[in-house]
Amino acid sequence: MTALFRQLPSTDKLLQLAQEEQLIAEFGRSAVVNCCRALLQEAREQIKSQQNPPHFFADSALLTQALRRRLTQAQQVKIQSVHNLTGTVLHTNLGRALWSEAAQNAALTAMRQNVALEYDLQEGKRSHRDHYISELLAELTGAEAACVVNNNAAAVLLMLATFAKDKEVIISRGELIEIGGAFRIPDIMAQAGCKLVEVGTTNRTHLADYRRAINENTAFLMKVHSSNYQICGFTGSVSEQELVELGQEFSVPVITDLGSGALTDLAQYHLPPEPMVQEKCRQGVDLISFSGDKLLGGPQAGIIVGKKALIAQLQAHPLKRVLRCDKVILAGLEATLRLYLQPEHLTQTLPTLNLLTAPLAQLTQHAEKIKSLLENRLGADYLVQIEAGAAQIGSGSQPLARIPSVAVTLEGKNGQKPTALFARLKALPQPVIGRIEHNKLWLDLRSAANLDTLRTTLEAL
Ligand SMILES: *Cc1c(COP(=O)(O)O)cnc(C)c1O
């Protein structure tokens, strides 16, 4: 074994090889040094456990190849592009909404050039970074003003911290939600320093429950949209409209966390409806919060719209400074919102809506091409079929509603596991992410944003 160890090249020797092969010029000295050391360490361990070094230590051409492969891999951006074939259009783990062309362009401009972010061009003086978006949201929703922060979780925190610190917030027991990524209403309340007052029961809450809980220390009556679950059966809840009336009687503002929220009526596209921001404004809700990267189809952001006086207080709170968005996000959000000024074009201009409304015939056409490609590659081992899929919006919009879709499914012919094939698809240069169900791998086309490059990707199988 000692002889084997002695046969290994020194780090200096490896570095010299890397130098000759231009690896240092290409990848940088420190990366190459680290890689050489790691390779040698691996070799020593393999000698210890298997009494021989890795095969590529046999000659310098193989060794160079191994180094290059590792260096390339280490350099690969890890937040890399993937194909979303999960059937979940707004997939939080895959980055939620894709940006529209307009939003991408606006963001690029904001990255490359100085922009009038907090500068009023008419007056030539300082203005507020949410100013333009606030005007736009007022036009789109009927709200008096708006405030934009990092995400909707931050929006909820800011509303509570600004108005409800050391005070009470009344909320139904049926709405104490937890959503993915550790967002829990009771925890956010605790962080904001306010006291949660639960009323009603899990399945039924009445207006009288809220009324009984109101006292001189009540900051808000709060509604939270049950994004990722549904309570069905013998149920009852109180609408924002009713709460607004009650709130006015006692001069207590009403706030609502819509989660996804929608600025357009999804029913017109035959999609499961989601509460609309405009409607809540009309009902007189004082503050309404929703996400930028869910159904709105823009960048990650938390948007609060509502009464001018309250929004002004949010803007003035020190936490707003902590939670504010950067210029790129604001530019992308403004451009996204501008698309809503021409709602008749939204299914073309907004990628999320484009995916959700793609006709089944179009998905089937793509499915057929993908099926024949996969049959060609995998036909001996897998049965490739086109099946009706059941996609979903995702990100807590209508958790039980399914949207008709088309999927290419793959089932092992001789006991091959779908997990093995899934691993191969995930190892492609642009990984393909499907889902496993009923012992088959499902590639659902409803959520696939780039069907042309998908075929090119799959050709590498
Ligand atoms: C998604 C969601 C949130 C969190 O929104 P983020 O933008 O992800 O921070 C909060 N409340 C509800 C009801 C949600 O659905």
The ligand as an SDF file (V2000), in Angstrom:
LIG
                    3D

 15 15  0  0  0  0  0  0  0  0999 V2000
  -48.2310   32.4510    0.1140 C   0  0  0  0  0  0  0  0  0  0  0  0
  -48.8830   33.0770    1.2760 C   0  0  0  0  0  0  0  0  0  0  0  0
  -48.1700   33.8960    2.1520 C   0  0  0  0  0  0  0  0  0  0  0  0
  -46.7180   34.1450    1.9870 C   0  0  0  0  0  0  0  0  0  0  0  0
  -46.4490   34.8550    0.8320 O   0  0  0  0  0  0  0  0  0  0  0  0
  -44.9250   34.9940    0.3270 P   0  0  0  0  0  0  0  0  0  0  0  0
  -45.0290   35.9730   -0.8020 O   0  0  0  0  0  0  0  0  0  0  0  0
  -44.4970   33.6310   -0.0870 O   0  0  0  0  0  0  0  0  0  0  0  0
  -44.1320   35.5070    1.4660 O   0  0  0  0  0  0  0  0  0  0  0  0
  -48.8430   34.4570    3.2070 C   0  0  0  0  0  0  0  0  0  0  0  0
  -50.1420   34.2350    3.3950 N   0  0  0  0  0  0  0  0  0  0  0  0
  -50.8760   33.4520    2.5760 C   0  0  0  0  0  0  0  0  0  0  0  0
  -52.3210   33.2650    2.8480 C   0  0  0  0  0  0  0  0  0  0  0  0
  -50.2650   32.8440    1.4900 C   0  0  0  0  0  0  0  0  0  0  0  0
  -50.9740   32.0700    0.6700 O   0  0  0  0  0  0  0  0  0  0  0  0
  1  2  1  0
  2  3  1  0
  2 14  2  0
  3  4  1  0
  3 10  2  0
  4  5  1  0
  5  6  1  0
  6  7  2  0
  6  8  1  0
  6  9  1  0
 10 11  1  0
 11 12  2  0
 12 13  1  0
 12 14  1  0
 14 15  1  0
M  END
$$$$
